[in-house]
Amino acid sequence: MGLIDCLKRLVGGASPSPVAPLYAAVVNEARQPHYYVEGAVPDTLDGRFDMVVLVLSLLLLRLEEVAGGDAHHPAAQLSADLADHFLTDMEGNLRQDGIGDQVIPKHMGRMMAALGGRIGAYRDARGDAEAMGQALRRNLYRGAPVADAAVAFVAAAALGLWSRLADTPYDRLAAGDLEPTP
């Protein structure tokens, strides 16, 4: 990093992350009102976190497919950068909420574990509405009682998102677009 970059960071003028548009698309998808209305996702800090993790998990799984197990594929790097951006954003949110330096690592560990666990749960449920519903009950709703219709709505929406992501070319994803080419 050069002197100019260091100075920009010190005065808050750091250039945005190259994955910022893609992360913004994830957050935008996760904030769609239908998840909270028809899907009865709690409109709370935890509920919004869990929605971001759901959308991010599906996107990371799509990037995993694109990379095809090749750690040197650009999709693998994009996936790692996106996960890092998520964690940086979550750390910033914790600090903004007044969480102290000594407790942040504990919270970050829980968030990383949540992301990893949910990627596994949603990977197993990608093609099955019933399995997705069960994964959502455990992870998105955290075992709280919720109407079957709400779970079915979010399961269908998640599977629809997975289908859209599967149809979206890598270059569009890398540019921050979660929609297939029209």
MOVEN-V502590 format. One record per helix or strand of 2 or more residues. SS is the DSSP state (hx for helix, st for strand). FROM is the first residue (numbers start at 1). TO is the last residue. If there is no record, write none. Layout:
SS:FROM:TO ; SS:FROM:TO
This chain:
hx:3:10 ; hx:20:30 ; hx:33:37 ; hx:45:67 ; hx:74:96 ; hx:101:125 ; hx:129:139 ; hx:148:167 ; hx:170:174
